[in-house]
Amino acid sequence: MRLEQGLAEAALGGSGQPLGFGNPGAVGGAGGLTVVTTAPRLPRLAGLRTVSALGCEGTLATVPGNSPVGLSDSPTPPHAAVAAAMQGEDARYLKRKVKGGNIDVHPSEKALIVQYEVEATILGEMGDPMLGERKECQKIIRLKSLNANTDITSLARKVVEECKLIHPSKLNEVEQLLYYLQNRRDSLSGKEKKEKSSKPKDPPPFEGMEIDEVANINDMDEYIELLYEDIPDKVRGSALILQLARNPDNLEELLLNETALGALARVLREDWKQSVELATNIIYIFFCFSSFSQFHGLITHYKIGALCMNIIDHELKRHELWQEELSKKKKAVDEDPENQTLRKEYEKTFKKYQGLVVKQEQLLRVALYLLLNLAEDTRTELKMRNKNIVHMLVKALDRDNFELLILVVSFLKKLSIFMENKNDMVEMDIVEKLVKMIPCEHEDLLNITLRLLLNLSFDTGLRNKMVQVGLLPKLTALLGNENYKQIAMCVLYHISMDDRFKSMFAYTDCIPQLMKMLFECSDERIDLELISFCINLAANKRNVQLICEGNGLKMLMKRALKFKDPLLMKMIRNISQHDGPTKNLFIDYVGDLAAQISNDEEEEFVIECLGTLANLTIPDLDWELVLKEYKLVPYLKDKLKPGAAEDDLVLEVVIMIGTVSMDDSCAALLAKSGIIPALIELLNAQQEDDEFVCQIIYVFYQMVFHQATRDVIIKETQAPAYLIDLMHDKNNEIRKVCDNTLDIIAEYDEEWAKKIQSEKFRWHNSQWLEMVESRQMDESEQYLYGDDRIEPYIHEGDILERPDLFYSSDGLIASEGAISPDFFSDFHLQNGDVVGQHSFPGSLGMDGFGQPVGILGRPATAYGFRPDEPFYYGFGSR
């Protein structure tokens, strides 16, 4: 319910009638004090005059006809006297009591909030209470003159003297609260200000409602009569009723006047095209009702929402016609600049156009605000969507009126959380219309526009559009503004999730700004939005070069190790994955990273440190020294036991083993420690997890290059048997790493070579073998290949044209079409790989037992993605 909004409007503007009960505690503007009551009146009981009592028993007032003892705060309406007569003779007096309560400071403004309680009791003839009601209310005392130089003691005394709701004994408490307000930093209310600014302001008074008369609720019958007269009288009558409706105290009484509401709805339906002022007045009246959720049924009953949709659609089309007419006359002037008649006519038309636009925008603003209030109900919002509300709102973005644009963008932001509405916005090219508002001088408009872009940035296509229209440098420029930094960073974070856009940040000043924010952050943990954004950007090589400029990496490493921040270390890990000069910078930090790998550190932090070390595939790095110096081998072996740690940590351990196994001495050290059987045991336990399987096979792949570890794997373990089983795994990456490993094993061990060749033959000829094993050959059969059941196995073709069924001493030939005979005699042919594509691991291109030229890099994942884009060569089809 928008109670606060409506009451604040009534208190500060509207009919000018103060809120509350006989206006208790209202003080003048002297000394910069403004008191606003933010509680509705108690419903006045018909025929009873009321008086207020501040902190004491109230004076009694008699019903009409008796001599009054106290003062009444309004004349008794004629219909109220009739109602009083119907209540009987017992109810004679009304007693009210106002009791002061707690005092507190306003959360966002320089103001005090005074809580108080009002009790109203009806007394009988003998003074016995017959009926009572109690309400809790509050007053806001705004301290406009409060500043750093204000005398707090004098101001506190003045507040207590002028506000009767505050007992003199609370003077010290008031003084302390004022002192707090005086010293409170404005930044404390930054969040509230942002939230406040995201909500559009109420429409201001406009030409049609500014009349000299002051409306009176008792004259409603006269105002209704005016609605049956000519257009000027209807405008006057609607303006007077609007005066009353702007005061929330009058809404309940207006609600009971069905004649007035019915007449207003009828006039709006019939005459809205006759007068913009009339339509604006009447819609504004219903807007006042729409500010409170309990009155939405009334607006629905009179179908005001649907009528507003029609009015908005009509006005937008009228605006297009005005623009067409204006552009024609402008074109005529441009073609004949010397013709003064045309020029004067154009200037006259332009002036008229400006006046019409001002009035039209007032109408659009109040109509859209009413619809925004009604859209609290998602069912009503769906009806609006079916009537093309999104298209209307996006069209309205072409306007220049800041207040109207704030309202339109606020409405679009609310609608954008539903996919159907977002798709409608895509059709209307909303991003192209929003880009003109970033940046803009109006803070509220810029703030709400950024929030709308944040909602839209969840869509990949719209992120692409944002980059195309040039929003990236504009959003980057806003990072330096404290008011918009957070929202702009969230939008940029979403854009950075797309790999194709990551490199574009290198051409803005985004990265230097982010690095500055990182280093200036005083908290142990960096803001989640900031560090997440940095992690994404660090996945791009060009960005990393900018990040590491100067002492960038040194500062990041120092902070990460000091605060043990896993997210910052994740950023460093992303930096370490890129080959080139940046990777060599990590040589200085290998010892610091290795020292973090222990059971004493937080697991998330250790995972990132392990991942960073595993990325350091640097030839000059002495891994054997690192393993011995920091006693990492027992730690790595211990973590390989199934269930010894979380899967994420175990996986990083396996990847780390794969990296250090590139070194001959390290591979031997690991083999002696018994890590290979531990890896096989882990492979059994994690055989359903492709990521684990792929990385463990890669460790075997690295170890078969070294004489010591090759013999252990081939002769002392069943690793080759596992590899044969995985030759035909459904995961493509696993098959590739597995085939390379088996090719090397086959080259160095004849027994396993035969098993591998046999398995490959069996796999490639599985259909043939299945047919042979399942059928007894008939000796009388004249033709082996004829019109019999064997045809499906050879697909009705000549078996000699199936080169994938051929085999040589070196293995099977891939089914990649016709191949020349010379190809079959090539020793380096293995699994469809041809010499010249890349060096065969088992060929003479190896340097001792080191890495051969063109060897495959470590697979970062089983799913085919590597940050440094490895090239996996094609293997024979299976």
N, C-alpha and C positions, 0 to 999 in steps of 0.2 A: 504494500500500500504506500502511495506517495504522500503520506500525511505530512512529513516534514516539509516537502517542497511547497505544498499548497498553503500550509500555515505560515511559512516564511513569507510567501507572496502576500498573503492577507495582512500580515503584520507590517510589512514594509511598504506596501502599495495598496492597490485595489480600492476598496470603498473608503478607505481612510478611517474606518471604525476600529478602535483598538480591541484586541482579543481579551478574554478573561471575564471575570465576574465583577461588573461595575468598575472594570479597569483598576484593580487593586495593585498598588505598588508601582504604577506607571509614573516614571519621573521624566522631567523635561530633558532637553538636550544640554542643559547647563553642565559645564565641566566635562563635556564629551561623553556623557552617559546616555545610552539608549537601552531601554528595557523592552524586551519582546516576550510576550507570553506564547509559549509553544504548546498549549493544550486547548482542546475544544471546550466550548461552554457546556455546562450541564444543560440538558433540555429544560427550557422554561415551562413550567406548568401553567396551563391556561388560566387566566384571570387572576393570578397572584403576582403582586408586585414584590420585588426583591431588593434587599439591601445587603451590603457586605460587611463583614466584621473581620478586622485584621488582628488575629491573635487573641480575640476576646469574643464574648457572646454578642450576637448581632442585635441591632435594633429591629423591633417587629414592625411589619408593614401590613396594613389592612387590605382587604379585597376592595374592588371598586364599589362605591356607594357609601362606604364608611369614611370618617375623617382620617386622612393619612397621617401617620406618626413619623415615618421616615421618608427618605428620598427614593424615588424610583429611577432606574437608569434608562427607561424608555416608556413611551406612552402605551397604554393597553390597546391592542388592536380590537376593532369591533367584533370580529368573530371570536376573540378570546373571552369577551364578556359573556357571550352566549354559552360558551363551553363551561365558564365558571358557574353559571346558574345551574347547569346540568350536573355539577359535581355534588350538590347537596349543601346543607347548611353547616356540616361538621368542619370542612376544611376552611379555616379562616386565616391562618397565618403561615408564612414561610420564613424559616430562620436559616441563615448561612453562617458558617464558621470557617475561617481560613487559618491554617496552622503551618508555620514555617518549618522547614526541614534542613537537609544537608546542603552544603555549598561546595561546588567543585569548579575546576577550570574547564574551559571549552577545549576540546581536543585539537582544534586547528586554528581557532581565532583568538584574538586578544579579548576575551570575554569571560565572565563568571556565569555559572549555571546555578540557579537557586531552585531547589526542590521544595514544593509545598503541597499541602493537602486541603481540599475544599470539601466541606460537608454541608449538604442542604437537607433540611428537615421541615416537613409540613406539620404544623401544630393545629390541634383542634381548638374548640371554643374555650376550653379550660386550660389551654396551654400544654395538653398532652401530645407527645409526638405520635403522628399517624403514619407517616411515610418518610423514609430518608434515603439519601444516595450520597456516596463518597467517591471522589475522584482524586488521583494523584496528578499533579501538574508541575510545570517547571517554567521559570522565567530566565531569559538570557539577558545579562547586563553587559552590553558591548562597551568597551573602554577605548574609544577612538583616540583619546589624547595620551594614552599610555606610551611612553617611550623611555629611553635610557636616562633622561634627565628628570623624569616625573618624581615628585615628592610622594612616596608610597604612603606615608603616615597620613598626610592630608587627604589623599585620594580615598583611602580606606574609610576615613571618618565620614567623608562626603557620601560614599556609597551606602554606609549604614544609616546615615541620617535620611537619605532620600528614598531608600527602598525599605518600606515598612515590614517586608517579609523577613528581614534579617534583624535578629534581636541584638541590642547593643552589646550584650555579653560576648558576641562572636567577633568583635572588632579585631582582636589579635589574629584570629583565624583568617579573616578577610585580608589582613595586612600580609600574612605569609603567602596566601594565594596570589596576591598582586605582585609580590616580590618574585615569586616563581615565574609568573607570566612575563615580568619585565626582563628576566634573564634567560628565558627559554629561547633556544636558537630556532630560527625560522626553518632550518632544514628538518627539524623534527616533524614538521607538518607537511613535508614534501610529498609523502605518499598520499595523504588525504587530499592535498591540492591536486595531485594527478587524477585521483579518482573523481574529484569534484569537477575537474575540467573536462573529463571524459563524458559528462552528462550535459546536454545542451541546456541553455538558459530558457526560462519561460519567455514567450513572445512579449515584446514591450507594448505600451500603449501606442495606438496608431490613429490616423486621421479620423476614421469613422467613429471612434469611441470617445474622442476628446470633445465633450460637450460641457456647457456651463452648469447644467443642472446636477444636483446631487440626488441620487436615487434613494427611495425609501421603500422598505419592504411592505409597508402598509398600502402603497399605491400601485401594487401589482395589477389590479384590475384595470387601471388607467393605461398601464403599459401594454397590457394585452389588447386593449381596444385599438391602440396605435398600430398593432400588427395587421389590422383589417383595413387600414387606410392606404394612401398612395405610398410610393417607394420612399420619399423623404421621411414620412412619418414612421414607416417601418424601420428605417435606419435608426431614427431617434429612439423608438421604442426598444429595439434590440440593444442599442448602446446602453440604455438605462438598466435593462435587465442584466446586461453584462457587468455593469458596475456592481450589482448585487451578487452575481455569481462569482466574482473574483474574491469575495470574502467567504471562506469555507464555512463560517457560521451560518450562512444563509442557504447552503446547499440542501440541507434536509428539508427546510421549509419549501424551497423551490421544488424539491422532489415530490412533495405532496400536492403541488399545484399542477395536476394533469392537464388542465386547460391551457396553461401557459406553455408547457412542454410540447403538447400536441400542436399548438399554433405555431411555435417556433419551427418544429420539424416540417409542418406543411408549407410555411413560407419559404424555408430553405429549399424544399423540393421543387416548388413552383417558380420561385423568383430569383434563384441564385445567378442566373445569366443576366438578370436586369441590373444588378448592382454588386460590384466587388465588395464594397463596404458592408452591405447587408449580409452577404455570404460569410465574410470574415467575422462579423459580429456574432452571428448565430453559431458558426462552427466553434468560435472561441468560448461561447457559453457551454457548449457540450464538452469542449476540451477541459474546462474547469471541473466538470463531473468526472472526466476520464482520469484525472489525477488521483482518484481514489478507486481502488479495485472494486469496492462494494457497489459502485455506481455503474460498472461496465454493463450490467444487464439492462439498465435503462437505455444506454446508447444503442445496444444491440436491438432492443425492442423497437426503437424508432428507425432502425436501419441507417443510422448516420454514417457508419463506417463505409458501407457500399456507396453511399451518396458522395462521400469525400473522395473515394477512388475515382468516380466518374468526373468529379470536379477537377481533380488533379490532372487526369488524362486530357480533359478538354483544355485546360489552361496551358498545358505543355504544347499542345497542337496550335493553340492561338499564338503562343510565343514564336513558334516556327514560322507561322504566316507573317507575323510582324517583322521578323528578321529578313524574310524573303522580300517583303515590300521595301524595307529599308535598304537592302543591298541593291535592289534594282535602281532606286533613286540615287544611291551612292555611285553606281556604275554610270548613270546618265551624267552626273556631275563630273566624273573623271573624264568622260568622253568629250564634254564641252565645258572646260573650266571657266570660260569667259561668260557663260550664261548665268547672270545674276538671279534670274527668276528661278531657275532650277536649283541653284545653291540655297536660296532663301526657303524654297519649298522643302528641300532636304533637311535644312536646319530646323524648320518648324516640325517636320515629321520626327526628327531625331529627339527633339525636346519632348514631344508628345509620347514617343516610345519610352523615354526614360521615366516619365511619370507613371505610365501604365505598368512598367516593369516593377517599380517600387511597390505599387498596390498589389500587383499579382504575387510578388514574393512574400508579402505579408499574409496573403491568403494561403499560399502554398505552405508556408512555415507552420501556421496554426493547424492546417489540415493534416500535414505529415506528423506533427507532434501528437495530435489526437490518435492517429493510426499507430504511432510508436507505443503509446500508452496501452492501446487495445491489444497490441501484439504480445503483451505479457502472456496471454493465453495462446499456446502453440496451435490450437485448433483454429483460432481466429487468424493467426499468422499464416496458416496453410491456405485459408480462403483468400487472403491477400496475395499470396504467391500465385494462386490460380488465376488471379485477375491482373497478373503481370506487374506487381509492385516493384520487382527488381528492375525491370526495364525503365519504369518511370523514374526511379531513384537515380539510376545511372545517367539518364538523360539530364536530370537536374544538376549533375556535377559540372555542367558547362556554365553554370551561373557564377557570378562574381561576388554575391552577397555572403560574407563570412558566416553570419549567424545561420543562414539557410544551409550553407555547405556543412557546417558542424552538425546540424540536425540530420542532413541526408547521409553523411558519412557514418554517424552514430547508428542510424537505422540499418545501413548496409552492414556495419560491423555485427550488429545483432543477428541479421539474417545469414551472415556468412558462415555461421557454425553448422549449417545444414548443407549437405552436399548438393542437393537439388538447386538451392539458391546460389551456391558457388558456381555451379555449371551455367546458370543463367548469366552470372556476372562475366564468366569467360566469354560467352557469346557476344556480350556487349563491349568487349575490349576494355574492361574496367581499369586495368593497370595503366593503359595509355592515358586515361583521364585523370588518374591519381598522381601521375608523375609530376604534373604541373604544380601540385601542392607541396612538393618536397624540394627544397625547403620553402617556407612561407613565413611572413611576418607575424601571422596570428598564431600564438602559441597553442591555444586549445585546438585549433583546426589541425595543426601539424601533429599534435599528440594523438588525436583520434584517428588521423589518417595512417600513422605508423602502426597503430593497433589493428586497423583493418588489414594493412599489408601483412602483418604478422599472421593473422588468421588465413589469409590467402596463400601465404608462403608454404603452407603444408602441401600444396598441390605442385607436383613436379613441373607441369606445363606452365603454370603461372610464375614459378621461379625462373624458368627459362625466359619468359616474357619480361620479367623485371630486369634481367641482365641485358636483354636486347634493347630496351628503352633507355638504358643508361642510369639505372637506379644505383648500381654498385658504388660508383664514386660519390654520389649524393649521400647515400647512407653512411659511407665511410667518413664523410665530413662531419656527420652528426655525432660521431663517437667522442668528439671533443666537447660536446655540450652535455653537462651533467643531467639536464632535464630529460634528454632523449636517448642518452647513451645505452641504457638497458634495453629498450625496445628495439633500437636500431641494431644492437648486437645480436639480439635473438633472430631478427630477420636475416642478417648476414650469416649467422650460424646455419640457418636452414639452407641458404644458397651454397654454403661451403660443403654441404653434404654431397653435392653432385661433383664427381671427379672432373668433369669437363670445365667446371667453373673455378676450381681451386687455383689454377695458375693465374687467373685474371686478377687475383688479389695482389699479386706481385707488382702490378702496374699502378697501384694506388698507394697512398701512405698509410694503409691499414695496419701492416705488420709493425712498423715503428711505434704506432700508437698503442698496439696491443702489448708490445714488449715493455713499453713505459708503464702501462697499467699493471703488468705482472710484477715489475720490480718495485713499484710504489705501494703495492698491496701490503698493509701492515698486519693483516690476520695470518694465522698459520695456514688456513685453508683458503685458497683463492676462490672467488665467486665461480659457481658452477658454469654459468653461461660463458664467462671469459675463458676458463681453462678448456671447456669443451670446444669452443671456437678455435682455440690455439691447437688443440689436438688434431682437428680436421685439417687445418692449414699445414701442419707439419707433415702431412702425408704426401705433399707435393715437393719435388726436388727444388724447383725454382724458389719457392717460399722458404725452404730450409736454408738456402744460401743467404737470404736476407736475415733470417733469424740468427744465424751464426756469425753475422758480421761483427767485427770488433770482439768484445768479450761476451757476446750473447750466450754461447753455449756454457762458458765458464760460470756466468751468473745463474743460469738455469740449474746447472748441476749443483752449485753451491746451495741454492735455496732448497732444491729437492732433497739433498742429503741432510740438510739442517732440520727441516720440518717433517721428513719422511712422508712426503706427499705422493701417494700413488698415482694421482691424475697428472701431476707435473712430470713424474717419471714416465708415464705413458706417452706424454708429448716428446720427451727425450728419446724414448724408444722408437717413436715414429721418425725422428730426425736420424737415428742411427741406421735406418734400413736403406738409405740412399747411398749408392756407390759414388765414389769420387772424393774430392778433397774433404768434404764434411765428415766422411767416415773415418778418415785418418786422424781427425781432431780428437777422437775418442781414445786414442792410445794412452793419453795422459790420465784417463779416468778409469782404466781397466781395474786397477787395484782398488779404487774407491768403490766401484760397483761390486767387485768380487767380495769385498769385506762385508757387504750387506746381506750376503747369501748365508743365512743361518736360521736356526729354529727360533732365535730370540726376536727376530723382526716380524713385523706385521706381514701376513701372507700376501696380501694384495701388492704391497710394496716389493716384496721379494720376487713375485711373478714378473713385475715390470723390469726389475734389475736383471733377472735371468734372460728375459726377452731381449733386452738391450745388448747384453753380452753375446747372446746367440746370433745377433745380427752382424757382429764384428768379424766378418770373413776377411781379415787382413793378413796377407802372406807373411809379413814381418813379425807378426805377433807370436811370442813364445808361450803357447797355451800350456805346455808341460810345466813351465815355471809357475804359471798362475795356479794350476791345479794343486801343485805341491805346496806352494807358499800359503795358500788359503785353505788347504785341506778340503778341497771340494769333492774329491772322488767318493769318500764315505757318505757325504751328504747326498750326492747324486744317486748313488746306489741304494741308499736307504729310502729315498722317495720313489724309487721304481717299484717297490713292493705294492701289490694291489691293496688299496684301502689305506695306504700310509699317509696320503694327503688328498686334497681336493683334486679333481681331474685337471683343472686349469693349471695348477702348479706342476703336476706330473707331466703334462704335455710340454710345458716349457723346459722341464728337465730333459726330456727326450730330444727336443730341438737343440738344446745346448750340447748334448752329447754328439749329435750329428755335426755340429759346427766344429767342435774340438777334434773330432775324429779325422778331420782333413789333415791333421798333423800326424806324421808317422809315429813319433815317439809317444804322442798322446793316445793314439789308437792302441799301441802295445800296452801302455799303462792301464787303459780301461779293460783290455782283454784279460790281463793278469788279475784284475780286481774282481772278475766274475760278473761283469755288467752284462755280457752277451746273454747268458742264461736268464738273467733277470729281465732282459728285454723280451726274450721269447715267452717267458711266463706272463709278462704284461700284455704281449700280443694275444695270448690265449684269453686273457681276462677282458680285453677291450676289442675283441675281434668284430664287434658290431659297430664300432666307432671308426668311421673312415679316416678321420683326422689322425687318430692314434696310429692306425695301421700304416698310413702313408708315411708318417714321420719315422716310425720304427724301421720300415723297409729302407728308408733313406739312410738310416744309420748303418744298416747292413751293406748298402750300396757303397758307402764311404769306406767301410772297413775291408771290403774285399780288394781294395787297391793296395793294401799293405800286406807284405808277406806274412808277418806274424799273425795278424788278425784274420787273414784269408784262410790260413790253415785251420785256425780255431773254428771259424764258421763252417768250413766245408767238412772237416773231419771229426770235430768234437760236438757239433750241435746238429739239430734237425732243421736249421734255418732254411736250407735249400728246399726241403720238402714243403715247408710253409709257403715259400715263394712260388713253388710250382702250383700249389693249390690256389694261390692268388693271381696266377697268370691271367685268368679270365674273369676277374672281379668286375662287377658292374660299374665301378668307379673308374673313369678314364685315367685320372692322375695316378691311381694306384697301379694300374696296368702298365703305364709308361715306366715308372720307377722300377717296378718288378721285372720287366723285360730287360732293362739295362743291366740290372744286377745279375740276372740269370745268364745273360750273354757272357759276362765276365767269368762267372763260375764255370760255364761250359768250356771256356777257353783254357782254363787251368786244371780241370779235373775231367778225365775221360769218362769215368763212371757216371758222374752227374750229367755230363754232356749227353750220354745215351738216354738217360731218363728224361732229360729235358726235351730231346729230339722226339722221343717216343710220345711224350705228352702232347707236344705240338702237332705231331702227325695225327694222334688220336682226336685232338680237338678239331682240326681242320677237316678230318674225314669222318666225323662223328655220325653223320647220316649214312654214309656208305657202310661203316662198320656195324651200325645198328641193323641195317638191312641184311648184311652178310650173316650176322649172328642170329638173327631171328628167322632165317629162312633156310631150309634144306635145299641144296641145289639138285635139280633133276638132271641125271646124266644124259637123258634123252633129249634135253632141251637143246635145240639147234642154235638158237641165237641168245646171247646173253642180254643184248639190248633190243628189245622188241616191244610190242604193244602189250606189255604186262605191267605189274605193279611197281617195277623198278623206275618207271618213267618219272614219277614225282621226285625221286631222289636226285636225278640229274637234270631236272627241269626241262625235259624234252630237248636236250641239246647233246652235242658230241662231247664225250668226256675228255677228248684230247684238247678241247678248247676251254678247259678248266685249269689254267696254270696254277691256281691256288692249291690244287691237289698234287702238284709236283713237289719233289723234294730232292735235295742234294746232300752231300756229306756235311754241309754247313747249316742245314736247317731247311725250313719250308719257305716257299716263295709266296709273296703277297699277291693277292688277286687284284692287281691294278691294271689289267688289260694286257695287250700283247707286249712281249718282252723279247728282245733279240737274244740269240743263242750265246753271244759273247757275255751277256749279263750273267748267265748261269755259272760260268767258270771263274767269276770274280770271287776271290777269297773273302773280301770284306762285306759281302752281301749278308745281312742278317735282318730278319723281320721286316723286309721291305725297305731298309735304309741303304742308300747307294753311296759309294765313295764320292766325295765332293760335297755331299750334304753336310756331314760333320764327321769328325774322327771317331772311328769305332773304338770303344773303350778297351777292347782286347787287342788292338792292333799295335804296330810298332811305334805308334805316335806317343807312347807313354814315356815319361822321364823317370826311369827306375820304377819305383812304386809310388811316385807322386801323382798329382792330378794330370790326366791327359789333356791335350789341347781340345777345347770345345766341349768340355765335360758339362753335364747338366748342373744347374745351380740347385741349392736346397729348395724344395717346395715349401712355401710358407703355409700352404693350406692344401687340403685334399680336394678343394673345390675349384682349382684352376686360377686362383688370383694370387699375384705377387706384386708388391708395390714397385719393384724395379723391372717389371714386365719381362720375365724369363721367356725364352722361346723353346717350347717343347716341340721336338720334331715328330713328324707323323710316323706312325708304325703301321704295320700291315693290318688290314681289316680282319675282324675276328667273327 
